[in-house]
Amino acid sequence: MDAQKNVYREEAYELLATLEDALIELEQHPEDLGIVGRVFRAMHTIKGSGAMFGFDDIAAFTHTIETVYDLIRDGNLKVSQDLISLTLSSCDQIKAMLDASQGLVAASEERTRELAQAFVGYLPREEEPLDEGAAGPCRPEPQEEAPRPLTTFRIRFRPHRDLFANGTNPIPLLNELKALGESAIVCHMDDLPDLKAIDPEACYTSWDIILTTLSDINTIRDVFIFVEDSSEISIEPVDTLTPKDNDAEYKKMGEILLERGSVQKDDLDKALKTQKRLGEVLVEAGTLDKSEIRSALAEQEQVRSVRKKRAAAEETSSIRVPAARLDALVNLVGELVTVQARLTQFSARKSDPDLLGIAEEVERLSAELRDISMGIRMLPIGTTFAKFKRLVRDLTTSLGKDIDFEMEGEETELDKTVIDKLSDPLVHLIRNSIDHGIESPDARVAAGKLSQGTIKLSARHSGAHVLISIADDGNGLDVDAIRAKAVEKGIIPHEAALSEHEINELIFAPGFSTASTVTSVSGRGVGMDVVRSSIEGLNGTVEVRSARGKGTTITLKLPLTLAIIDGLLVNIANEAFVIPLGAVVECVELTDAERNHAHGRHLIKVREEIIPYIPLREVFGINGGTPSVDQVVITELGDKRVGFVVDKVIGQHQTVIKTMGGLLRDIEGVSGATILGDGAVALILDVYKLMQHVELMELNKYCGNKQVVLMDDLSGSS
């Protein structure tokens, strides 16, 4: 029973997340009964399963809420903002009850009674439950609507000759039919005359359409409503597939042709006595045209295909696995990748063809296993995005603002470990956009904007990274206020010469806030520095762009996974390093002539583009002779390109990320380590941190710490 209770809790938390999403959508579309049905079904499932597994308090509390939404489904009650707010508060209370069942803080019984009584106020007298503590229904449960069966229709569309003369184009009709479901369309051109006899305004073509759809026959007839008088139209259901039907077999071709009336029984019997295929015989005998055979084959294949897909879907299942087991699996796969690298290196030294073949096979299998195990950990980020609808709604109401919250790219997948650590930073950013970014409706109208502001949360893949953006169309960052506050707090000296972009970066300083008063939303200077440290802890970066009066966009760049990555293995003297392959653009050579041409500046010209580079040998203080020709690994950081000079590029390497020990965790420019095939340890470089470190070194060298300079200045622009 404990295991079953755990399953119920997991499902209930998921249902509550779905429920909150549906409630916020219902608030925007209160007349949509489809959304009301989603809310009702979620409540009904929480109540029914709760009563089954011993969560009687949740079942009793949810019963009255379910009854209220049943009244809305029947059209006896209207959706209101107060009712939505009350239901959202009830979702919070159900979460508290679920938490309490796991030994956490007990849910307030008084709060439960208050909410239940508030819902009772929406019920007519005869609908009020006789016993508030009873979990059972006060009237028979409504029957769930049975799912519609999939029906395959045979549609014959024979337009009259004058169809085109009436200004009708049949192609949009066929496209409209295709939009109703899965279809196969066969064109008949038997009536097409010789070229000399063709009337260009006449229609000589007809079509057979085999359509599998959830729509009924009336919906299909509606497609032809404007051509009924100028066409011969036949619509017949030929197969119905209920959810329990998994048989992929369908009628044989002879049965189909007889049913259509395309061939007589005697002709069919004669054809069956031959050894040739039925379609070939009928065509050779002149009984019917090839297009009729193609049409019958299309029907047969269509129905068989739909049945096979349904059978496969019925067999597909899923299981719930604790996250700890997935983590253990990924760790074991990481160890396997390390052993595979050792095997590959050993087989290369031995030059044994048989051993090399085994090593290649193990490498292929380990790569597939790695991809599958990492894919299991990948989740769509939309599950995290959906949580913020409630946050935006509550803050918008409390601050008296009108905000449209948009989401894009919810299907983008990201490692579960990254998603789990992403929620808090996104909460800070969205709260700041609502409080600091979006103006009040009156202020927006006075500025010539729409009274309703917009916050857009989006995600998209970019190589081995995911870019998450939070954009608002508010007032933008106040550069003067940020600079003044930074000077006041001693973050920068008064005489510091900063660009607008550099001033915007100051919002990430610890304790920084421009709010004049402390509120429940902001003002204590805690948040943006937490965002940056959290994202950098995930080996990601934060970039802010703002335009005064137009809005602010903050972009988070995160790695797809934190366990195993593809890296570029490089050597400096006898030391090995790994550069994340997702950041690498290309590798080029750096000769002594090119160094001399740059007059001592760390710049290289690559296809007419001047790119600054960082000599890693100097940064890490590695001694030893340098090669005559160095290699420059060009990386891309946001909209900048930076090179890293190494002695030798070894090649691509599957990199199992190992965290550094406590004594080495804070080393600048290193994000972790990995074990190579020969047992040696290679450091994984953090290219963004290395860039920052070199910037600081250049500042100390040239500016004496008196001003802040970004990488743009190192590229020769100042």
Secondary structure in CASP SS format (residue, H / E / C, confidence):
PFRMAT SS
TARGET T0000
AUTHOR 0000-0000-0000
METHOD secondary structure of the structure
MODEL  1
M C 1.00
D H 1.00
A H 1.00
Q H 1.00
K H 1.00
N H 1.00
V H 1.00
Y H 1.00
R H 1.00
E H 1.00
E H 1.00
A H 1.00
Y H 1.00
E H 1.00
L H 1.00
L H 1.00
A H 1.00
T H 1.00
L H 1.00
E H 1.00
D H 1.00
A H 1.00
L H 1.00
I H 1.00
E H 1.00
L H 1.00
E H 1.00
Q H 1.00
H C 1.00
P C 1.00
E C 1.00
D C 1.00
L H 1.00
G H 1.00
I H 1.00
V H 1.00
G H 1.00
R H 1.00
V H 1.00
F H 1.00
R H 1.00
A H 1.00
M H 1.00
H H 1.00
T H 1.00
I H 1.00
K H 1.00
G H 1.00
S H 1.00
G H 1.00
A H 1.00
M H 1.00
F C 1.00
G C 1.00
F C 1.00
D H 1.00
D H 1.00
I H 1.00
A H 1.00
A H 1.00
F H 1.00
T H 1.00
H H 1.00
T H 1.00
I H 1.00
E H 1.00
T H 1.00
V H 1.00
Y H 1.00
D H 1.00
L H 1.00
I H 1.00
R H 1.00
D C 1.00
G C 1.00
N C 1.00
L C 1.00
K C 1.00
V C 1.00
S C 1.00
Q H 1.00
D H 1.00
L H 1.00
I H 1.00
S H 1.00
L H 1.00
T H 1.00
L H 1.00
S H 1.00
S H 1.00
C H 1.00
D H 1.00
Q H 1.00
I H 1.00
K H 1.00
A H 1.00
M H 1.00
L H 1.00
D H 1.00
A H 1.00
S C 1.00
Q C 1.00
G C 1.00
L C 1.00
V C 1.00
A C 1.00
A C 1.00
S C 1.00
E H 1.00
E H 1.00
R H 1.00
T H 1.00
R H 1.00
E H 1.00
L H 1.00
A H 1.00
Q H 1.00
A H 1.00
F H 1.00
V H 1.00
G C 1.00
Y C 1.00
L C 1.00
P C 1.00
R H 1.00
E H 1.00
E H 1.00
E C 1.00
P C 1.00
L C 1.00
D C 1.00
E C 1.00
G C 1.00
A C 1.00
A C 1.00
G C 1.00
P C 1.00
C C 1.00
R C 1.00
P C 1.00
E C 1.00
P C 1.00
Q C 1.00
E C 1.00
E C 1.00
A C 1.00
P C 1.00
R C 1.00
P C 1.00
L E 1.00
T E 1.00
T E 1.00
F E 1.00
R E 1.00
I E 1.00
R E 1.00
F E 1.00
R E 1.00
P E 1.00
H C 1.00
R H 1.00
D H 1.00
L H 1.00
F H 1.00
A H 1.00
N H 1.00
G C 1.00
T C 1.00
N C 1.00
P H 1.00
I H 1.00
P H 1.00
L H 1.00
L H 1.00
N H 1.00
E H 1.00
L H 1.00
K H 1.00
A C 1.00
L C 1.00
G E 1.00
E E 1.00
S E 1.00
A E 1.00
I E 1.00
V E 1.00
C E 1.00
H E 1.00
M C 1.00
D C 1.00
D C 1.00
L C 1.00
P C 1.00
D C 1.00
L H 1.00
K H 1.00
A H 1.00
I C 1.00
D C 1.00
P C 1.00
E C 1.00
A C 1.00
C C 1.00
Y C 1.00
T C 1.00
S E 1.00
W E 1.00
D E 1.00
I E 1.00
I E 1.00
L E 1.00
T E 1.00
T E 1.00
L C 1.00
S C 1.00
D C 1.00
I H 1.00
N H 1.00
T H 1.00
I H 1.00
R H 1.00
D H 1.00
V H 1.00
F C 1.00
I C 1.00
F C 1.00
V C 1.00
E H 1.00
D H 1.00
S H 1.00
S E 1.00
E E 1.00
I E 1.00
S E 1.00
I E 1.00
E E 1.00
P E 1.00
V E 1.00
D E 1.00
T E 1.00
L E 1.00
T C 1.00
P C 1.00
K C 1.00
D C 1.00
N C 1.00
D C 1.00
A C 1.00
E C 1.00
Y C 1.00
K C 1.00
K C 1.00
M H 1.00
G H 1.00
E H 1.00
I H 1.00
L H 1.00
L H 1.00
E H 1.00
R H 1.00
G C 1.00
S C 1.00
V C 1.00
Q C 1.00
K H 1.00
D H 1.00
D H 1.00
L H 1.00
D H 1.00
K H 1.00
A H 1.00
L H 1.00
K C 1.00
T C 1.00
Q C 1.00
K C 1.00
R C 1.00
L H 1.00
G H 1.00
E H 1.00
V H 1.00
L H 1.00
V H 1.00
E H 1.00
A C 1.00
G C 1.00
T C 1.00
L C 1.00
D C 1.00
K H 1.00
S H 1.00
E H 1.00
I H 1.00
R H 1.00
S H 1.00
A H 1.00
L H 1.00
A H 1.00
E H 1.00
Q H 1.00
E H 1.00
Q H 1.00
V H 1.00
R H 1.00
S H 1.00
V H 1.00
R H 1.00
K H 1.00
K H 1.00
R H 1.00
A H 1.00
A H 1.00
A H 1.00
E H 1.00
E H 1.00
T C 1.00
S C 1.00
S C 1.00
I C 1.00
R C 1.00
V C 1.00
P C 1.00
A H 1.00
A H 1.00
R H 1.00
L H 1.00
D H 1.00
A H 1.00
L H 1.00
V H 1.00
N H 1.00
L H 1.00
V H 1.00
G H 1.00
E H 1.00
L H 1.00
V H 1.00
T H 1.00
V H 1.00
Q H 1.00
A H 1.00
R H 1.00
L H 1.00
T H 1.00
Q H 1.00
F H 1.00
S H 1.00
A H 1.00
R H 1.00
K H 1.00
S C 1.00
D C 1.00
P H 1.00
D H 1.00
L H 1.00
L H 1.00
G H 1.00
I H 1.00
A H 1.00
E H 1.00
E H 1.00
V H 1.00
E H 1.00
R H 1.00
L H 1.00
S H 1.00
A H 1.00
E H 1.00
L H 1.00
R H 1.00
D H 1.00
I H 1.00
S H 1.00
M H 1.00
G H 1.00
I H 1.00
R H 1.00
M E 1.00
L E 1.00
P E 1.00
I C 1.00
G H 1.00
T H 1.00
T H 1.00
F H 1.00
A C 1.00
K H 1.00
F H 1.00
K H 1.00
R H 1.00
L H 1.00
V H 1.00
R H 1.00
D H 1.00
L H 1.00
T H 1.00
T H 1.00
S H 1.00
L H 1.00
G C 1.00
K C 1.00
D C 1.00
I E 1.00
D E 1.00
F E 1.00
E E 1.00
M E 1.00
E E 1.00
G C 1.00
E C 1.00
E C 1.00
T C 1.00
E E 1.00
L E 1.00
D E 1.00
K H 1.00
T H 1.00
V H 1.00
I H 1.00
D H 1.00
K C 1.00
L C 1.00
S H 1.00
D H 1.00
P H 1.00
L H 1.00
V H 1.00
H H 1.00
L H 1.00
I H 1.00
R H 1.00
N H 1.00
S H 1.00
I H 1.00
D H 1.00
H H 1.00
G H 1.00
I C 1.00
E C 1.00
S C 1.00
P H 1.00
D H 1.00
A H 1.00
R H 1.00
V H 1.00
A H 1.00
A C 1.00
G C 1.00
K C 1.00
L C 1.00
S C 1.00
Q C 1.00
G E 1.00
T E 1.00
I E 1.00
K E 1.00
L E 1.00
S E 1.00
A E 1.00
R E 1.00
H E 1.00
S E 1.00
G C 1.00
A C 1.00
H E 1.00
V E 1.00
L E 1.00
I E 1.00
S E 1.00
I E 1.00
A E 1.00
D E 1.00
D C 1.00
G C 1.00
N C 1.00
G C 1.00
L C 1.00
D C 1.00
V H 1.00
D H 1.00
A H 1.00
I H 1.00
R H 1.00
A H 1.00
K H 1.00
A H 1.00
V H 1.00
E H 1.00
K C 1.00
G C 1.00
I C 1.00
I C 1.00
P C 1.00
H C 1.00
E C 1.00
A C 1.00
A C 1.00
L C 1.00
S C 1.00
E H 1.00
H H 1.00
E H 1.00
I H 1.00
N H 1.00
E H 1.00
L H 1.00
I H 1.00
F H 1.00
A C 1.00
P C 1.00
G C 1.00
F C 1.00
S C 1.00
T C 1.00
A C 1.00
S C 1.00
T C 1.00
V C 1.00
T C 1.00
S C 1.00
V C 1.00
S C 1.00
G C 1.00
R C 1.00
G C 1.00
V C 1.00
G C 1.00
M H 1.00
D H 1.00
V H 1.00
V H 1.00
R H 1.00
S H 1.00
S H 1.00
I H 1.00
E H 1.00
G H 1.00
L C 1.00
N C 1.00
G C 1.00
T E 1.00
V E 1.00
E E 1.00
V E 1.00
R E 1.00
S E 1.00
A E 1.00
R C 1.00
G C 1.00
K C 1.00
G E 1.00
T E 1.00
T E 1.00
I E 1.00
T E 1.00
L E 1.00
K E 1.00
L E 1.00
P E 1.00
L C 1.00
T C 1.00
L C 1.00
A C 1.00
I E 1.00
I E 1.00
D E 1.00
G E 1.00
L E 1.00
L E 1.00
V E 1.00
N E 1.00
I E 1.00
A C 1.00
N C 1.00
E E 1.00
A E 1.00
F E 1.00
V E 1.00
I E 1.00
P E 1.00
L H 1.00
G H 1.00
A H 1.00
V E 1.00
V E 1.00
E E 1.00
C E 1.00
V E 1.00
E E 1.00
L E 1.00
T C 1.00
D H 1.00
A H 1.00
E H 1.00
R H 1.00
N H 1.00
H H 1.00
A C 1.00
H C 1.00
G C 1.00
R C 1.00
H C 1.00
L E 1.00
I E 1.00
K E 1.00
V E 1.00
R C 1.00
E C 1.00
E E 1.00
I E 1.00
I E 1.00
P E 1.00
Y E 1.00
I E 1.00
P E 1.00
L H 1.00
R H 1.00
E H 1.00
V H 1.00
F C 1.00
G C 1.00
I C 1.00
N C 1.00
G C 1.00
G C 1.00
T C 1.00
P C 1.00
S C 1.00
V C 1.00
D E 1.00
Q E 1.00
V E 1.00
V E 1.00
I E 1.00
T E 1.00
E E 1.00
L E 1.00
G C 1.00
D C 1.00
K E 1.00
R E 1.00
V E 1.00
G E 1.00
F E 1.00
V E 1.00
V E 1.00
D C 1.00
K E 1.00
V E 1.00
I E 1.00
G E 1.00
Q E 1.00
H E 1.00
Q E 1.00
T E 1.00
V E 1.00
I C 1.00
K E 1.00
T C 1.00
M C 1.00
G C 1.00
G C 1.00
L C 1.00
L C 1.00
R C 1.00
D C 1.00
I C 1.00
E C 1.00
G C 1.00
V E 1.00
S E 1.00
G E 1.00
A E 1.00
T E 1.00
I E 1.00
L C 1.00
G C 1.00
D C 1.00
G C 1.00
A C 1.00
V E 1.00
A E 1.00
L E 1.00
I E 1.00
L E 1.00
D C 1.00
V H 1.00
Y H 1.00
K H 1.00
L H 1.00
M H 1.00
Q H 1.00
H H 1.00
V H 1.00
E H 1.00
L H 1.00
M H 1.00
E H 1.00
L H 1.00
N H 1.00
K H 1.00
Y H 1.00
C C 1.00
G C 1.00
N C 1.00
K C 1.00
Q C 1.00
V C 1.00
V C 1.00
L C 1.00
M H 1.00
D H 1.00
D H 1.00
L H 1.00
S H 1.00
G H 1.00
S H 1.00
S C 1.00
END
